[in-house]
Amino acid sequence: MLVQVLSYQIADSIDIKAFKAAFKAELYFSDTDELFYITDEEQYIYVFKYGVVCFLSYDHIRISEFLRLISPYCKNKFDQSLEEEFKIQTNSAKNKIGFNSIEIIGSDIEVLRLIMLNVSQSVALDYYHEQTTKLMEETNYHTQILEAKGSLNISGKKLKKYIGKTLLLKNRIAENMYIFDSPPETWEDENLNKIHTDLKRTFDLNERFRNIQEGLNIVKDNYELFRDLLQYRTSYRLEWVIIILILVEVLNIFVQKIFS
């Protein structure tokens, strides 16, 4: 049977604890970061703390209804969510992964959950890549001005905000993305481990994760350089202020001596 996985990045984060208390469908798996529900026969919903909701065998009407239901538990909900689609052919003769689909033997729930996990991490990486690209564009803008004019046109407060935004994004990725960690279910199950490895390769999760990390490191290095330049500029101005004050004081003493 052909079934469809649809995964959506709908917000910066979802309050897992509060939603778990409110939503009373059959909960197959839960921890502080994830909730995996069986809502009907061979229909599943996977909710992640990092703002992703994944559906298996759901039509768009029911998806829209659920997204409205979970909306109050979202932090910084997006006006337009990111989406990723993946197809699963169950009860196949053998396991086989294609570009945007997978064939699996049977329809084991752990295999289905593993597939939904990888699709969800993929759409989350799309979001983090989008945020990193915006920071890179902002950095390049200031770098080009520095090259053209030999000076920065950014205030210290604004620079600190961008450094904070970069560090916050790095921390969120480190906290939420378990790209390099295999789920515990795969440790003692060779079949699950192989499917997980193949899915990571299909979605290119490791390489995309590294690219995001490298991009954020470049942004951080550039902004720290900008900060040093601003500190130098501030120190330079302060030195001139001190020199001017000393000159004023000397002139004041000189004038007093003349008129006395």
C-alpha positions as CSV (number, residue, x, y, z in Angstrom):
1,M,0.0,0.0,0.0
2,L,1.3,3.5,-0.9
3,V,1.1,6.0,1.9
4,Q,2.3,9.6,2.2
5,V,4.4,11.4,4.8
6,L,4.0,15.1,5.1
7,S,6.2,17.1,7.4
8,Y,5.8,20.8,8.3
9,Q,8.0,23.3,10.1
10,I,5.3,25.5,11.5
11,A,7.0,27.4,14.3
12,D,10.3,28.1,16.2
13,S,9.2,25.6,18.8
14,I,6.2,23.7,20.3
15,D,5.4,23.3,24.0
16,I,5.5,19.5,24.1
17,K,4.5,19.3,27.8
18,A,1.4,21.5,27.5
19,F,0.2,19.9,24.3
20,K,0.7,16.4,25.7
21,A,-1.6,17.3,28.6
22,A,-4.3,18.7,26.2
23,F,-4.3,16.2,23.3
24,K,-5.8,12.8,24.3
25,A,-5.1,10.6,21.3
26,E,-3.3,7.2,21.8
27,L,0.3,8.1,22.6
28,Y,2.7,5.4,21.3
29,F,6.0,7.2,22.3
30,S,6.9,10.3,24.2
31,D,9.8,12.1,25.8
32,T,10.7,15.7,26.5
33,D,11.3,16.4,22.8
34,E,8.8,14.3,20.9
35,L,5.3,12.9,20.9
36,F,4.3,10.1,18.5
37,Y,0.5,9.5,18.3
38,I,-1.6,6.7,16.7
39,T,-4.7,8.5,15.7
40,D,-6.4,5.8,13.6
41,E,-5.6,2.6,11.9
42,E,-2.2,3.1,10.2
43,Q,-2.5,6.9,10.7
44,Y,0.1,8.7,12.8
45,I,1.2,12.1,14.0
46,Y,4.7,13.0,15.1
47,V,5.2,16.3,17.0
48,F,8.7,17.7,17.7
49,K,9.8,20.3,20.2
50,Y,11.7,22.2,17.5
51,G,8.5,23.2,15.7
52,V,7.9,20.4,13.3
53,V,4.7,18.3,12.9
54,C,4.7,15.2,10.7
55,F,1.7,13.2,9.4
56,L,1.4,9.8,7.8
57,S,-1.7,8.9,5.8
58,Y,-3.4,12.3,6.4
59,D,-5.3,14.4,3.9
60,H,-4.8,18.1,3.7
61,I,-8.1,18.9,5.4
62,R,-7.3,16.9,8.5
63,I,-3.8,18.3,8.5
64,S,-5.2,21.8,8.5
65,E,-7.5,21.0,11.4
66,F,-4.7,19.6,13.5
67,L,-2.4,22.5,12.7
68,R,-5.1,24.9,14.0
69,L,-5.5,22.7,17.1
70,I,-1.8,22.8,17.9
71,S,-1.4,26.5,17.1
72,P,-1.8,27.8,20.6
73,Y,1.1,25.7,21.8
74,C,3.5,27.1,19.2
75,K,6.1,29.8,19.8
76,N,6.6,32.2,16.9
77,K,4.3,30.4,14.6
78,F,5.0,31.0,10.9
79,D,2.6,32.6,8.5
80,Q,3.8,30.1,5.9
81,S,5.2,26.8,6.9
82,L,7.9,24.8,5.2
83,E,6.8,21.4,3.9
84,E,8.5,18.2,2.9
85,E,6.8,15.2,1.3
86,F,7.9,11.5,1.2
87,K,6.1,8.4,0.0
88,I,6.2,4.9,1.6
89,Q,5.3,1.7,-0.2
90,T,4.5,-0.8,2.5
91,N,4.4,-4.7,2.3
92,S,7.0,-4.7,-0.5
93,A,9.2,-7.7,-1.4
94,K,12.3,-5.9,-0.1
95,N,13.5,-2.7,1.4
96,K,14.5,-0.2,-1.2
97,I,15.0,3.6,-1.0
98,G,14.5,6.0,-3.9
99,F,15.0,9.7,-4.4
100,N,11.6,10.7,-2.7
101,S,10.2,7.4,-1.6
102,I,11.0,4.1,0.1
103,E,9.7,0.5,-0.2
104,I,9.6,-1.5,3.1
105,I,8.9,-5.0,4.0
106,G,5.6,-5.1,6.0
107,S,4.5,-1.9,7.8
108,D,6.3,-2.1,11.2
109,I,5.4,1.0,13.3
110,E,9.0,1.5,14.4
111,V,10.1,1.6,10.8
112,L,7.4,4.1,10.0
113,R,8.3,6.3,13.0
114,L,11.9,6.2,11.9
115,I,11.0,7.4,8.4
116,M,8.9,10.2,9.8
117,L,11.7,11.2,12.1
118,N,14.1,11.6,9.1
119,V,11.6,13.5,7.0
120,S,11.0,15.8,9.9
121,Q,14.7,16.4,10.5
122,S,15.1,17.2,6.8
123,V,12.4,19.9,6.8
124,A,13.9,21.3,10.0
125,L,17.3,21.5,8.3
126,D,15.6,23.4,5.4
127,Y,14.4,26.0,8.0
128,Y,17.8,26.3,9.7
129,H,19.5,26.6,6.3
130,E,17.0,29.4,5.4
131,Q,17.8,31.3,8.7
132,T,21.6,30.8,8.2
133,T,21.3,32.1,4.6
134,K,19.7,35.3,5.9
135,L,22.4,35.8,8.4
136,M,25.1,35.2,5.7
137,E,23.4,37.8,3.4
138,E,23.4,40.4,6.2
139,T,27.1,39.6,7.0
140,N,28.0,40.0,3.3
141,Y,26.2,43.3,3.1
142,H,28.3,44.8,5.9
143,T,31.5,43.2,4.6
144,Q,30.9,44.8,1.2
145,I,30.4,48.2,2.8
146,L,33.6,47.7,4.8
147,E,35.5,46.9,1.6
148,A,34.1,49.9,-0.3
149,K,34.3,52.5,2.4
150,G,36.8,51.2,4.9
151,S,34.4,51.6,7.7
152,L,31.3,49.9,9.2
153,N,27.8,51.3,9.1
154,I,26.4,49.2,12.0
155,S,25.9,50.3,15.6
156,G,27.3,48.3,18.5
157,K,23.8,47.5,19.8
158,K,22.7,46.1,16.4
159,L,25.9,44.1,16.1
160,K,25.3,42.5,19.5
161,K,21.8,41.6,18.4
162,Y,23.1,39.8,15.3
163,I,25.8,38.0,17.3
164,G,23.1,36.9,19.8
165,K,20.8,35.7,17.0
166,T,23.7,33.7,15.5
167,L,24.6,32.1,18.8
168,L,20.9,31.3,19.6
169,L,20.5,29.6,16.2
170,K,23.7,27.6,16.8
171,N,22.4,26.5,20.2
172,R,19.0,25.6,18.9
173,I,20.5,23.4,16.2
174,A,22.8,21.7,18.7
175,E,19.9,21.1,21.1
176,N,17.4,19.8,18.6
177,M,19.2,18.1,15.8
178,Y,20.4,14.6,16.6
179,I,21.7,14.1,13.1
180,F,24.9,12.3,14.3
181,D,23.1,10.2,16.9
182,S,21.2,7.1,15.9
183,P,17.9,6.6,17.8
184,P,18.1,4.0,20.6
185,E,15.7,1.7,18.6
186,T,18.4,1.2,15.9
187,W,21.1,0.1,18.3
188,E,20.0,-3.5,18.5
189,D,18.0,-3.8,15.3
190,E,20.1,-4.3,12.2
191,N,17.2,-3.7,9.9
192,L,16.2,-0.4,11.5
193,N,19.9,0.7,11.6
194,K,20.3,0.1,7.9
195,I,17.1,1.9,7.0
196,H,18.1,4.8,9.2
197,T,21.6,5.0,7.6
198,D,20.1,4.9,4.1
199,L,17.5,7.6,4.9
200,K,20.2,9.9,6.3
201,R,22.2,9.4,3.1
202,T,19.1,9.9,0.9
203,F,18.2,13.2,2.7
204,D,21.9,14.2,2.8
205,L,21.4,15.1,6.5
206,N,25.0,15.0,7.6
207,E,26.3,17.2,4.8
208,R,23.5,19.7,5.1
209,F,24.0,19.9,8.9
210,R,27.7,20.5,8.4
211,N,27.1,23.2,5.8
212,I,24.8,25.0,8.2
213,Q,27.3,24.8,11.0
214,E,30.1,26.1,8.8
215,G,27.9,29.0,7.6
216,L,27.1,30.0,11.2
217,N,30.7,29.8,12.2
218,I,31.6,32.2,9.3
219,V,28.9,34.6,10.4
220,K,30.1,34.4,14.0
221,D,33.7,35.0,13.0
222,N,32.8,38.0,10.8
223,Y,30.6,39.6,13.5
224,E,33.3,39.2,16.1
225,L,35.7,40.9,13.7
226,F,33.2,43.7,13.3
227,R,32.9,44.0,17.1
228,D,36.7,44.3,17.4
229,L,36.7,47.1,14.7
230,L,33.9,48.9,16.6
231,Q,35.8,48.6,19.9
232,Y,38.9,50.0,18.2
233,R,36.8,52.9,16.7
234,T,35.3,53.6,20.1
235,S,38.8,53.5,21.8
236,Y,40.2,55.8,19.0
237,R,37.4,58.3,19.6
238,L,37.8,58.1,23.3
239,E,41.5,58.9,23.0
240,W,40.7,62.0,20.9
241,V,38.1,63.1,23.5
242,I,40.8,62.8,26.2
243,I,43.3,64.7,24.1
244,I,40.8,67.5,23.5
245,L,39.9,67.7,27.1
246,I,43.6,68.0,28.1
247,L,44.1,70.7,25.5
248,V,41.1,72.6,26.8
249,E,42.4,72.3,30.3
250,V,45.9,73.5,29.2
251,L,44.4,76.5,27.3
252,N,42.2,77.3,30.3
253,I,45.3,77.4,32.6
254,F,47.2,79.4,30.0
255,V,44.4,82.0,29.8
256,Q,44.1,82.2,33.5
257,K,47.8,82.9,33.8
258,I,47.7,85.6,31.2
259,F,44.8,87.5,32.7
260,S,46.0,87.0,36.3
